[in-house]
Amino acid sequence: MADTIAVQASATDTVLPGEADQGTLRLHRAIMIGIAIALVIAPFVAYPVFVMKVLCFALFALAFNLLLGYGGLLSFGHAAYFGMASYVCAYTAKNWGLTPELAILLGTAVSGGLGLVFGALAIRRQGIYFAMITLALAQMVFFFSLQAPRFTGGEDGIQAVPRGHLFGMIDLADDRTLYWLVAAIFMAGLLAIYRIIHSPFGQVCKAIRDNEPRAISLGYRANQYKLAVFVLSASLAGLAGSTKAIVFQLASLTDVHWSMSGEVVLMTLVGGLGTVFGPIAGAIVIVSMQNYLASLGAWVTVVQGVIFVICVMTFREGLVGVISKWIRKPL
């Protein structure tokens, strides 16, 4: 009798895989709705330009996490796509008079094309060699930006970029009006990345990340998948860079400097590598530190380093990764 009760209890407690997937899906939907609600409330409780900066860098971190967290490819040169898109968007908006949506799309397209060229070269190698190639290519973009003042403005950058009128009708000069565009771009980018991760393409990318020889033995062309995820990541990083240029009306050498690549790595690791929502948390932490600790000057980087070491030692899975481990559901 006791054995029968035990069997019935164990059968009742058993959660089928489909039920677990449904529970995770409901959790992710709730988080998405929570993010959307937070985006609606944010400009009324915080400075809109600060929130827009967080959203731009959160999208940048999400794009990088797509490459490293789900593609298994560590790039030290993602600033190249972020910064080049920023320059293209700023230049075309200021000198060609393009509307902001066209300037942003053009910057995104250029970064995607740059990612295609650089990715085709970089994926020929793996591990640290791949990372060093991406860093070297990004440094080429930096020196080009420095030595081409007619296009980039050199050390002065491209300043006073007009925000223009969205679709030729909506004036984006007001911060709150521009905020809704930035929030829509961020949400669209987040949903696109979420769809990519949970698509058959995303599952193959994760399989290649975990065991590339086995994926190849199953008939998958690993290099084609790696190149595709590289281009997608570069394009989304470019979308973030283009949006940032419109928000701050500026494109500068900081956008293509190697330290920008380091910052996005830091955001991803602090938030949680390989998690959907971790890069958002990481971007909030890092950008908030830069904003509220600005009075410390150069010491901000020291504080960031200390926090990074503490997170790596204490929260090895990142902030969201630890929460995911506690609740036993992927985030």
Residue pairs with C-beta under 8 A, 6 or more apart in sequence:
15 23
23 329
24 329
24 330
27 329
27 331
28 194
28 276
28 331
31 277
31 331
32 190
32 191
32 194
35 187
35 190
35 280
36 187
39 55
39 183
39 186
39 187
42 48
42 51
42 179
42 183
43 51
43 175
43 176
43 179
48 175
48 176
48 178
48 179
49 175
49 247
49 248
50 287
50 291
51 179
52 175
52 178
52 179
52 182
52 247
53 244
53 247
53 248
53 287
53 291
54 283
54 284
54 287
54 288
55 182
55 183
55 185
55 186
55 243
56 182
56 186
56 240
56 241
56 243
56 244
56 247
57 240
57 244
57 263
57 264
57 267
57 283
57 286
57 287
58 186
58 267
58 279
58 280
58 283
58 284
59 185
59 186
59 189
59 190
59 236
59 239
59 240
59 243
60 78
60 82
60 237
60 240
60 241
60 264
60 267
60 283
61 264
61 267
61 268
61 271
61 279
61 280
61 282
61 283
62 189
62 190
62 193
62 236
62 279
62 280
63 78
63 189
63 193
63 233
63 234
63 235
63 236
63 237
63 239
63 240
64 75
64 78
64 233
64 237
64 264
64 265
64 267
64 268
64 279
65 268
65 273
65 274
65 275
65 278
65 279
66 193
66 196
66 197
66 229
66 232
66 233
66 236
67 73
67 75
67 78
67 229
67 230
67 233
68 74
68 75
68 265
68 268
68 273
69 268
69 273
69 274
69 275
70 197
70 202
70 205
70 206
70 209
70 229
70 274
71 205
71 208
71 209
71 226
71 229
71 230
71 233
72 205
72 208
72 209
72 210
73 123
73 130
73 226
73 229
73 230
74 130
74 131
75 122
75 130
75 131
75 134
75 230
75 233
75 261
76 131
76 132
76 134
76 135
76 138
76 258
76 261
76 262
76 265
77 118
77 134
77 135
77 136
77 137
77 138
77 139
77 141
77 258
77 261
78 134
78 138
78 233
78 234
78 237
78 260
78 261
78 264
79 138
79 142
79 255
79 256
79 257
79 258
79 259
79 260
79 261
79 264
80 114
80 118
80 137
80 138
80 141
80 142
80 256
80 261
81 111
81 114
81 115
81 234
81 235
81 237
81 238
81 241
82 111
82 237
82 238
82 240
82 241
82 244
82 255
82 256
82 260
82 264
83 141
83 142
83 145
83 241
83 251
83 253
83 255
83 256
83 257
83 260
84 107
84 110
84 111
84 114
84 141
84 145
84 238
84 241
84 256
85 107
85 108
85 110
85 111
85 237
85 238
85 239
85 240
85 241
85 242
85 245
86 107
86 241
86 242
86 244
86 245
86 251
86 255
86 256
87 107
87 145
87 151
87 152
87 158
87 245
87 251
87 255
87 256
88 103
88 106
88 107
88 110
88 111
88 242
89 103
89 104
89 106
89 107
89 161
89 241
89 242
89 245
89 246
89 251
90 103
90 158
90 161
90 245
90 249
90 250
90 251
91 151
91 152
91 158
91 251
92 98
92 102
92 103
92 106
92 107
93 100
93 103
93 161
93 162
93 164
93 245
93 246
94 158
94 160
94 161
94 162
98 106
98 164
99 164
99 165
99 166
99 167
99 168
100 163
100 164
100 165
100 166
100 172
100 181
100 246
101 166
101 167
103 164
103 242
103 246
104 185
104 239
104 242
104 243
104 246
105 242
106 242
107 238
107 239
107 241
107 242
107 245
108 235
108 238
108 239
108 242
109 235
109 238
110 238
111 234
111 235
111 237
111 238
111 239
111 241
111 242
112 231
112 234
112 235
112 238
114 141
114 234
114 238
115 230
115 231
115 233
115 234
115 235
115 238
116 227
116 231
116 234
118 134
118 137
118 230
118 234
119 226
119 227
119 230
119 231
119 234
120 227
121 133
121 137
122 130
122 133
122 134
122 137
122 230
123 130
123 223
123 226
123 227
123 230
125 133
135 258
135 261
138 256
138 258
138 261
139 258
141 256
142 253
142 256
142 257
142 258
145 152
145 253
145 256
146 152
146 154
146 155
146 253
147 154
148 154
149 156
152 158
152 251
152 253
153 159
153 251
153 252
155 253
157 250
157 251
157 252
157 253
158 245
158 250
158 251
158 252
159 249
159 250
160 249
161 245
161 246
161 249
161 250
161 251
162 249
163 172
163 173
163 178
163 246
163 249
164 172
165 171
165 172
166 172
166 181
170 177
171 177
172 178
172 181
172 246
178 246
178 247
182 243
182 247
185 239
185 243
189 236
189 239
189 240
190 280
192 236
193 236
193 276
194 276
196 202
196 232
197 276
201 225
201 228
204 215
204 220
204 225
205 225
205 226
205 229
207 214
207 215
207 218
207 220
208 215
208 220
208 222
208 225
208 226
212 222
215 222
216 222
237 264
241 255
244 255
245 251
245 255
254 260
263 286
266 282
266 286
266 304
266 308
267 279
267 282
267 283
267 285
267 286
268 278
268 279
268 282
268 318
269 282
269 308
269 311
269 312
269 318
270 281
270 282
270 285
270 286
270 307
270 308
270 311
270 318
270 319
271 277
271 278
271 279
271 280
271 281
271 282
271 283
271 285
271 318
271 319
271 320
272 278
272 279
272 281
272 282
272 317
272 318
272 319
272 320
272 321
272 322
272 324
272 331
273 317
273 318
273 321
274 321
275 317
275 318
275 320
275 321
275 324
275 330
275 331
276 330
276 331
277 320
277 331
278 318
278 319
278 320
278 321
278 331
281 318
281 319
281 320
282 318
282 319
285 307
285 319
286 304
289 300
289 303
289 304
289 307
290 300
293 299
293 300
293 303
294 300
296 303
311 318
311 319
315 321
315 322
317 324
317 325
320 331
321 331
323 331
324 330
324 331
